[in-house]
Amino acid sequence: MNRLLCLLPLSLLLSTACNGLEPVDPSDGPRVRDLAWLAGRWAGESDGMRIEHDWTAPADALMYGQYRGYEDGQLVLFASMTLAGDVDGVRMTGAPAGSPSRIYALTEAGRQAVRFDSRYRDFPATGEFQRSGDRLTVTFRGLDAVGDPRETSVELKLVGEAPQRHEFEAR
């Protein structure tokens, strides 16, 4: 199960110096509509697990996301996410199946790259999403159960258009 949890998509990519991310002022930073580049159906493989990651297009300062992991055709991992914007900036709420939800603040942004941080240090404490063409790299960082640094990253390929909101509500 620990291997599965390390794949949760609530934290993100390389260090600020390497990925072009800049600190964000919540009152003047990106809005949900600026994250439209994230919308779509994404898929890839990691350690023998099929990963599917979907984001709706932004509407009404909201985006909805789902993350699924399959081993041998069986769903073994699921998380739902919401991006919501208000006067305090963009927040991501992530809820892995069977775990309480956690709120992440958008703290850094670049061209087609964002970083979200939670107030907790345990895994996943940060999440980064970075797009390059039809590829999306999702990276999570935090501390494992004994306090050692932990990082996981998966590269996904765009495989379809953004799902509609009602598709999320029906699942």
C-alpha positions as CSV (number, residue, x, y, z in Angstrom):
1,M,0.0,0.0,0.0
2,N,2.9,2.4,0.7
3,R,4.0,2.0,-2.9
4,L,0.5,3.0,-4.0
5,L,0.3,6.0,-1.7
6,C,3.5,7.3,-3.1
7,L,1.8,7.7,-6.5
8,L,-0.9,10.1,-5.1
9,P,-1.1,13.2,-7.3
10,L,-1.3,15.9,-4.7
11,S,2.3,17.2,-4.8
12,L,4.6,18.4,-7.6
13,L,7.9,18.4,-9.6
14,L,11.6,19.6,-9.6
15,S,13.1,22.4,-7.5
16,T,12.2,26.0,-8.3
17,A,15.6,26.6,-9.9
18,C,15.1,23.8,-12.3
19,N,11.5,24.1,-13.4
20,G,11.0,27.8,-13.8
21,L,8.5,28.2,-11.0
22,E,8.3,31.6,-9.3
23,P,6.7,32.4,-5.9
24,V,3.0,33.4,-6.1
25,D,1.3,36.3,-4.4
26,P,-2.2,34.9,-3.7
27,S,-3.8,38.3,-4.2
28,D,-2.2,38.8,-7.6
29,G,-1.3,35.2,-8.7
30,P,-2.8,32.8,-11.2
31,R,-6.5,32.1,-11.2
32,V,-8.2,28.8,-11.9
33,R,-8.8,29.9,-15.5
34,D,-5.0,30.2,-15.9
35,L,-4.7,26.5,-15.3
36,A,-6.7,25.5,-18.4
37,W,-3.4,23.8,-19.7
38,L,-4.0,21.1,-17.1
39,A,-7.4,20.1,-18.5
40,G,-7.6,16.7,-20.3
41,R,-7.3,13.0,-20.0
42,W,-3.8,11.9,-19.1
43,A,-2.4,8.4,-18.9
44,G,0.9,6.6,-18.3
45,E,2.7,3.7,-16.5
46,S,4.7,3.8,-13.3
47,D,6.2,0.6,-11.6
48,G,3.8,-1.6,-13.5
49,M,0.8,0.5,-12.6
50,R,-1.5,2.1,-15.2
51,I,-2.1,5.7,-14.1
52,E,-5.1,7.8,-15.4
53,H,-5.4,11.4,-14.4
54,D,-8.3,13.6,-15.6
55,W,-9.0,17.3,-15.2
56,T,-12.1,19.2,-16.4
57,A,-11.8,22.5,-18.1
58,P,-12.1,25.5,-15.7
59,A,-15.6,26.9,-15.2
60,D,-16.9,29.1,-12.4
61,A,-13.5,29.3,-10.8
62,L,-13.4,25.5,-10.4
63,M,-11.7,22.5,-11.9
64,Y,-12.3,18.9,-11.0
65,G,-9.8,16.1,-11.1
66,Q,-9.6,12.3,-10.7
67,Y,-6.6,10.1,-10.3
68,R,-6.8,6.3,-10.7
69,G,-4.2,3.6,-10.5
70,Y,-4.7,0.1,-11.9
71,E,-2.7,-3.1,-11.4
72,D,-3.6,-6.1,-13.5
73,G,-6.7,-4.3,-14.6
74,Q,-8.0,-3.8,-11.1
75,L,-8.5,-0.3,-9.6
76,V,-6.2,-0.1,-6.6
77,L,-5.8,3.6,-6.0
78,F,-8.2,6.5,-6.4
79,A,-8.2,10.2,-5.5
80,S,-10.4,13.1,-6.2
81,M,-9.3,16.7,-6.5
82,T,-10.8,20.1,-6.8
83,L,-9.1,23.3,-7.8
84,A,-11.0,26.4,-6.4
85,G,-10.2,30.0,-6.6
86,D,-11.1,32.9,-4.3
87,V,-9.6,36.2,-3.1
88,D,-6.9,34.1,-1.3
89,G,-5.7,32.5,-4.5
90,V,-6.1,29.0,-5.8
91,R,-6.4,26.0,-3.5
92,M,-6.3,22.3,-4.4
93,T,-8.3,19.9,-2.2
94,G,-7.3,16.3,-2.5
95,A,-9.1,13.3,-1.1
96,P,-7.5,9.9,-1.6
97,A,-9.9,7.0,-1.2
98,G,-10.2,6.2,2.5
99,S,-8.3,9.2,3.7
100,P,-9.3,12.6,4.9
101,S,-9.0,15.5,2.4
102,R,-6.1,17.9,2.5
103,I,-5.9,21.5,1.3
104,Y,-2.9,22.7,-0.7
105,A,-2.2,26.3,-1.6
106,L,-0.8,27.3,-5.0
107,T,2.6,28.7,-3.9
108,E,4.6,28.8,-7.1
109,A,3.7,29.0,-10.8
110,G,5.4,29.2,-14.2
111,R,4.5,28.7,-17.8
112,Q,2.4,25.5,-17.7
113,A,3.8,24.6,-14.3
114,V,2.4,24.9,-10.7
115,R,3.3,23.9,-7.2
116,F,0.9,23.3,-4.4
117,D,1.9,23.0,-0.7
118,S,0.0,21.8,2.3
119,R,0.7,22.9,5.9
120,Y,1.8,19.3,6.7
121,R,5.2,17.8,6.0
122,D,4.2,14.2,5.7
123,F,3.8,12.6,2.3
124,P,2.4,14.1,0.1
125,A,3.3,17.6,1.4
126,T,3.8,19.2,-2.0
127,G,2.6,18.5,-5.5
128,E,3.9,19.8,-8.8
129,F,2.3,19.6,-12.2
130,Q,4.4,20.5,-15.2
131,R,3.3,20.3,-18.8
132,S,5.5,20.1,-21.9
133,G,3.6,19.6,-25.1
134,D,1.4,16.5,-24.8
135,R,3.3,15.4,-21.6
136,L,2.4,16.1,-18.0
137,T,4.8,15.3,-15.2
138,V,3.2,14.9,-11.7
139,T,5.6,14.9,-8.7
140,F,4.9,14.6,-5.0
141,R,7.2,15.2,-2.1
142,G,7.0,14.9,1.6
143,L,8.3,12.9,4.6
144,D,7.6,9.2,5.0
145,A,6.4,7.6,8.3
146,V,9.9,7.7,9.8
147,G,10.7,11.3,8.7
148,D,12.9,10.5,5.7
149,P,12.4,12.5,2.5
150,R,10.2,10.8,-0.1
151,E,9.5,11.7,-3.7
152,T,7.6,10.1,-6.5
153,S,7.1,11.3,-10.1
154,V,5.2,10.0,-13.1
155,E,5.1,11.2,-16.7
156,L,1.7,11.1,-18.3
157,K,0.7,11.6,-22.0
158,L,-2.4,13.5,-23.1
159,V,-4.8,10.9,-24.4
160,G,-8.1,12.7,-24.7
161,E,-10.1,15.9,-24.3
162,A,-11.1,17.2,-20.9
163,P,-14.0,15.4,-19.4
164,Q,-17.2,17.3,-18.7
165,R,-18.3,18.0,-15.1
166,H,-21.3,15.7,-15.3
167,E,-18.9,12.8,-16.1
168,F,-17.3,13.3,-12.6
169,E,-20.6,13.6,-10.9
170,A,-21.8,10.3,-12.4
171,R,-18.8,8.3,-11.2
